[in-house]
Amino acid sequence: MFIVSGPELVIAQCKAGIVGSFPALNARPQSLLDEWMHRITEELAAWDRENPDRPSAPFAVNQIVHKSNDRLEADLETCAKWRVPIVITSLGAREELNTAVHGWGGITLHDVIDDRFAHKAVEKGADGLILVTTGAGGHAGRLNPFAFVQEVRDWFDGPVLLSGAIANGGAVLGAQAAGADLAYIGSPFIATVEANADPAYKQGIVEGRADDIVYTNLFTGVHGNYLKQSIVAAGLDPDNLPESDPSKMNFGSGGGAKAWRDIWGSGQGIGAVRAVETVADRVDRLAAEYAAARARLLG
């Protein structure tokens, strides 16, 4: 959700009862992060006072731990100031970061793409794991979700979130049935009123299907899933993309186009997204689909 997630989206998600998150790097310049935190905490506190029967969910901040992120220390200090309840880390696990978050009472969830990285994350103090499987939007892994969950559950009994083409309530129930505690959903929320995305991007999510997703490492040095139409619009052939050098991870550009501004991340589950709607409506839809799927299973 790089660029896409901001205060409007996060606040709407938390008010709707689900955890809303955003990458710290979305707040540019770095000083803007403090303003975002202030707005999110104040608006959610006001909501909770006015709606004691429907309190907001906690929010989360995503931190890129890779050495290329020269803002990490400053962003972490801002998170400490506002006592962010959930910190999501990716592209590197650091024990001192987990310790810092635990120091202010927060928890850490770490993105992993295989069992080896999952072990490393837990060894370094992560509280929970986000299993990023094949079909997930943006940076994604290659493993089948069922295979990945069963391997992790063989040794880890902490919080597990499953990511990868989860776009309706039935898929949320399926993730739990497979052994995950929670589902991790991104791409469907790009096609919402509150998302900070180009209208053409939102419409691309609505019109797109699994076949419209391209898996490549060209744009950042890390393999990820992107909308084919944005690659074509950038003047590139989605069927003949060169490989990028993983050691030159840049989170910026490749082939003359800039990720994520020009090249749009998306997961394979977008076939379930049929319209741009508000976050509240999307969450209500997910809840109704979940209930219907559960009712079918229970007969």
N, C-alpha and C positions, 0 to 999 in steps of 0.2 A: 504493500500500500504506500510505497514511496511517492511523495508529492500528494497523493490522493487524500490521505488522512490528515485532518486538522481538527481544531476545537469543535467546529460545527458537527462533524461526523461523530467524533468521540462522545460529545455531550448527548447527542440524540441516541446513540447506542446505549449509553449508560442509563439514560432515562427510560429506555424501552426495556431495561432489565437484563442486558447482556454486557459483558466486558467490552469496552471500546478501547482501542489502542492506536498509537501513532508512532512512527519513527522519530526519534529526537532530531534527526537531521532534516526533517521536514520544516522545522522552525529555523528560518534563515533571515537575518544573521543569528548567531548563537544567542544573543541577548533576547531575542523574541521568545525563546523557550520559556523564560521566566514569566513572560506575559501570558503565554498559553496556559501554563500551569495555574497561574492566578485565576484566569477566567474559568478554567475547567472546575477547579475546586470550589470557587465561589458559586457558580451556577448549579453545581450538583448539590451543594449544601443548601442552597435556597430551595431547590426541588424537594429535597428530603424534608425540610421544614413544612413545606406546603402539601406534601403527599406522604404522610407517615405510613399510610397503608400500602404504598408502592415506592419504597426507597430505591434509589439508584444503585446500579451495580458499580463495583470499583473500576478504575481505569488502569491502563497499562502503558508503559513507554518502552519502545523497542530501541535497543542499543546495539550498534554494529561494533563488535569488539576487535575487528581486524586492525592491524597496525596502520592501515591507510587512513583510519579515522582519527584525525588529529584533534577532534573536538571531544573525545570520549571523557577525558578528565573533567572538563568544564561542564559537560552535560550531566555527568554523574553528580557533581556538586549541586547542580540545580535540582536534580531529582531528590537529593538528600534534603535540601531546603524545604521542599514541598512534601516530603515523606511519601513518595509515590508508592502505592500499595503493591503494584506488580511491575517488575522489570523483566522484559523479554530480551534475551541476548542471542546473538547469532554470529557466525563466522569467527569463532574463537571462544574458548571457555577460560575465564580467569578467576582464580580462587579469591583474590583480593576484592574483586567486584562483588562477588556473592557475599563475602563477609561484610562489606560496606552496606549493602542492601539489608542484610539481616540486622545490622546495627540500628537502623531506624525502624525496624519492624516490618519491612517489606519481604516479599518472596521473589525468587527468580525462577523463570522458566526458560529453558534453552532449546533453540532450534537444532535438530539433528537430522542427518539424512541416512545414517546407518547405525548398527548396534555398537560398533567401535567408538564412534563419536558420542553415543549415548552413555557408555561407560565412563568416558573421559569427563563428560559434563557432570555426572553425579559424583565422581571422585573429587571434583573441584568445588563441590558444594551447591550445585543447582538443586532447587527443591522439586522441580518437575521438568518434564520433557515434552517438547512439541515435535512430534514425528512428522517430518515434511516428506511426503511420499510422491510417487509419480503422479503427474496431473495437477500438482499444486501451482498456483499462480506465482509469477516472479521466480526467484531462486527456488529450485525444487530438486528433489532427489529422484532416484530411479526405482526404488523398491516398491513392490506391491504392498498396500496398506495392511492386508491381513498377515502377510509374512512378517512385516516389520513389527506390528503390535505383538504377535505371539512370541517373537524373539525377546522383545523388551520385557514383556510380562513374565517371562521365565525367570527373571532375576530382580525386577524392580517393581515394588508395590506402591510407589509414590504416585503423584498426579501425572497422568498421561493425557495429552491432547493430540488429536489426530487431524492432520491437514492433508488436503489433496482431493480436489473435485467434489467437495461437500457443498451442495448448493440448495438442498431442500430438506425438509424435516425428516423425511424417511432416511436420508443419508446420515443425519445426526443420530438417529436411533441405531442405524447400522454401525456407526463408529463405536457406540457404547456396547452394542452386542458383541463386537469384535474384541473388546477389552479396554477401550479407551474410556476415560472419565468424561471428557469434554470434546466437542468438535471445534475446530479452528477454521473460521470462514472468512475469506477475503473478497474474491472477485464479485460475488453478488452485490456487495456493498459499494462497489464502484458505480453501479447503475442505480444510485439513489440521489435524491434531490440534494442532500447535504454533503455529498462527496465533492472534493475539490478536483474535479476531472473535466476535461474538455467534453462538451456535449457530444462530439463525434466519438469519443472514447466510450462514453456511456452507451451510446447507440450501438457501438461495435460489440459491447458485452451482450446487449439485448439480441442482436442479430446473429451473433456468433454461435458456433457449435464446436464440439471437440476437435473436429478435423481442421478447424481454423487456428489451432494452437501449434506454435513452432518451438521446439526445444533446442536451445543453442547457448554457447558461452561467449559468442562474439561481442556482445554489448557491454559486459562488465568483467569478463574473465571467469565468471562462475556460471555454470549451466542454469538456465531458467526457461520459463515458458512465456511466450509473447503472442499477441494477436497478429496473425498473418497480414491482415490488411494494413497495419501500421508499418510493417516491414516493407511491403510493396510500395506504400506511399513515400517511404524514404528512398525509393529508387533501388532497392535491393531485391535479389531473387531469393525468396524464402526456401526454395528447394536446393539452392547451391550456395550456402553461407560458409565462409571459411571458419576455421577454428581460431580462437584467441589464445594467447599465452596466459595460462592461469596465474603465473607469477607477476603479471602486470595488471592485477585486479584494480579497477579504476572507478566502478560505479558511475561511469560517466558516458563515454562514447565508444562507438565502434562502427567502422564502415562509414564514417561521416555523419551518422545519426546519433542523437543523444538519448540515452536511457535515463530516465523514464519519461522524459518530456515528449520525445518523438516516437520512441518504441514502447508500446504499451504492454505491460505485464498482464497476464490473464491465466486462469486455470482452466482445465478441461471441462469443468462442470457447468459452464455458462449456458448450456442448452436448456437449463431449468429456469433461466431468467428471461421473462417475457415482456417486461416493461420497466421503465424508470419509475420508481415510486419512492415514497418517504421511507426513512429507516423504520419508523413505527409500523408502517404497513408491512414492510418486509419481515420484521420480527414477528408480527402477528401471523403472517402467512407461514413462516417456519414453524411456529407453535402449533398451528392448526394441522399442518402436514405431519408433524411429529405425532400429535394425538391420533390422527387418522391411521398412521402406519402402526402405531402401537395397538390400536383397537383391532386392526386386521390380524395382527399376530396373535392376539389373545382370543380371537374368534368371536 
